[in-house]
Amino acid sequence: MNKIHPTYFNVRYLRKDCISYRQYQVDISNRCLSGNSLVVIPTGLGKTIIGLIIAANRLLKYNWTKILVLAPTRPLVHQHYEMFSKFTTLPEKKLCLMTGKVQPPIRMVQFQNSQIIISTPQVIKNDILRNRYDLSQVSLIIFDEAHKARNNYAYTFLAEEYIRICKDPLILALSASPGKNFEIIQHLCDKLFIENVLYRTEEDVDVKEYIFPIEIFTEYVDLPIEFMELSLVWESLFKKYLSFFLDNELLKPKTYYTKIDFLSIAKDLTISLKYENECLDTSKFGEISDIRDLLFFKNPRIIEIVRKNKIDIHLVYSMASSCISLLHGKDLLETQDITLYESFLETLVRKADNDILSAKRILNSENFQYIFSYIQQCRNKNKRINHPKIEKTLSIITKEFFELDCQKVIIFSQYREMVSLIKRFFDEKFEGKLRAEKFIGQAMSKKELGYSQKKQIEILNQFRNGDINVLIATSVAEEGLDIPNVDSVIFYEPVPSEIRLIQRRGRTGRKAPGRCYILITKYTVDEPYNYISLKKENTMLKTLISSEDLHLTPQSSRNNICRPLNGTNIINFHDLLREYREKKNQEYKILAKRSIDQIIDEIDSLSNSVDSNKFRELGVTLYSDIYQKSIEQLTIDIEKIKSRLHKKKVKEKKKYVNKNVKTLINIVKTYGDEKGIIKFDEFNKYAENEEITGKKFYQFFNNACYLGYIKKQGNKVVLN
């Protein structure tokens, strides 16, 4: 006999007959109450509702405690605030929204007087570091978009602090895409002290009735012959510079190279030069047992090849930068549009004008001159060649709205300039029959300001109400935001990330069957990117299915959270403001003390760790080997060192170098002999060519000498 379930989930602290009853949400919530949990369910299945149910249960157990809801962006924080305001019965004054725009003393009052605090994580981290409040009276922390909890992100600090200070901590980590493989998911579980992993896939029986199918269409386009010709010319220049890395054995021959190859060479060189003696810097890199673990090329190391072949290190960096630029330009031309490629070429020209060698090398090539002149000729003839993806996008929109009776569509594109270009072609094509709007982030680009949070919310409301038919969005619309269900999603390009694939695709198929179109240019980077994202998603699902192999935090014994001695009295704002002002001068000392404790903990743990023997074998001398002191004395010594360093930093003034001063310095570098010496008359002549003459010349020449970059010796100028 089938069990009859109620229509709504009704419990104290939640509004009556508001939350529809779904058995899987109740089952997951009950499991989460037993320990710190990572919940992974497909987008649209109500992760926030699970958070609401658990929050209500925790308040039933501890009605005086606080619930902390964390989300990585301000719009997502606002979305959670609206959800908790809508579904909980707590009075409005018991809910608060905190972001960096709220002043610290107000945040202190809000935190003390509220029961549900919804915030960005960095704000809470900063306040806790400064001892403005603590997490001892928090009975639940919800980490939304929990896959952000990596390295030094604020989530990891707050989880550690919460476990340390609260007697009965409970963590709820929510994500639709926790990571591409076992190692990343394991790292996430470690950072958030996860004791249970709960997941659902679209195939699970208890969620199937709430899942609507999403039909995937992979739309291939052919690159026009004009694009192919330009791409081949551009690629031949890349192969020329690639030979530098192959001839010097910095890279091994293979059929396909990406920007990662050259970024990794530069990164490896930087790490090797900075950490010659294999020393650790845990503040920068986290828990690393051996600095060599950070390297991409481990055997042999890049630094070893450079030294063996006596290669100029600066040339390696510069050539790597040139190759990265060429690969980026190729991707823009082949997968985006020639307009973005033209903008990129103009950027290279500006960099070359600023004396950046990697850009000048490209500009001075015959390949670049041919391409640049070809584009100029096309402009002069008003000849316009568009990427076939644009026409394909418009044809999909036409089919969706005029054949399939579609109501809402989102087009995703990686580049803001491409978003603007699609919008322009859309407006020309549909001439008011359909309305599209850009949806971009708050950051500023070179050509336009970003959209403020207020503007984003306004556009989403218009989209929800049907005033806008199509959103043309960057990655800002991928994650978290409460975007209404859409009939179809268009990927202007594939993304090589399982997280972004899941988030983008999950915008459709929430309340009805959906369609997802992925545009791919044949024989370009689009093809491997599409394959990579699908492979990563499959690997993630396999890891979750075999989640019993994960090493989870052992279930710990918990004590009850004690009611504070001062009860739940409302904190007076003026009293707290006065206290805040008095404490403000002590905040540096509080921060210094915290960092001293961390240093001591790191020294102690390293000295007693298994890794310490490995370091000793490598010839690394540990602090404990040469100098034993009590913790009290060590604290005093570190405080003295930090005090001296702080004073030194205060005294040091940042040098500002005027662009004319830079030009004079570069003249000596460029036209001077091997020792950096040039005759003063020649120096003056080159300066005149740069229009630095008369009083202006002596003003900037004296400034360069004063700053210590060059000096005058007799009738010569010498580079210091």
SULCOR-V28201 format. One record per helix or strand. SS is the DSSP state (H for helix, E for strand). FROM is the first residue (numbers start at 0). LEN is the number of residues. If there is no record, write none. Layout:
ss:SS from:FROM len:LEN
ss:SS from:FROM len:LEN
This chain:
ss:E from:7 len:1
ss:E from:13 len:1
ss:E from:19 len:1
ss:H from:22 len:10
ss:E from:36 len:4
ss:H from:46 len:15
ss:E from:65 len:5
ss:H from:73 len:14
ss:E from:87 len:1
ss:H from:91 len:3
ss:E from:94 len:4
ss:H from:103 len:10
ss:E from:115 len:4
ss:H from:120 len:9
ss:E from:137 len:6
ss:H from:145 len:3
ss:H from:153 len:12
ss:E from:170 len:5
ss:H from:181 len:10
ss:E from:195 len:4
ss:H from:204 len:4
ss:E from:213 len:8
ss:H from:224 len:23
ss:H from:258 len:16
ss:H from:281 len:4
ss:H from:290 len:4
ss:E from:297 len:1
ss:E from:300 len:1
ss:H from:301 len:7
ss:H from:312 len:23
ss:H from:337 len:16
ss:H from:356 len:7
ss:H from:365 len:15
ss:H from:387 len:15
ss:E from:408 len:4
ss:H from:415 len:15
ss:E from:435 len:4
ss:H from:452 len:12
ss:E from:469 len:4
ss:H from:474 len:3
ss:E from:485 len:1
ss:E from:487 len:4
ss:H from:497 len:8
ss:E from:507 len:1
ss:E from:513 len:8
ss:H from:524 len:21
ss:H from:546 len:3
ss:H from:572 len:12
ss:H from:586 len:21
ss:H from:610 len:7
ss:H from:622 len:4
ss:H from:630 len:21
ss:H from:658 len:13
ss:E from:676 len:3
ss:H from:679 len:10
ss:H from:693 len:13
ss:E from:709 len:4
ss:E from:715 len:4
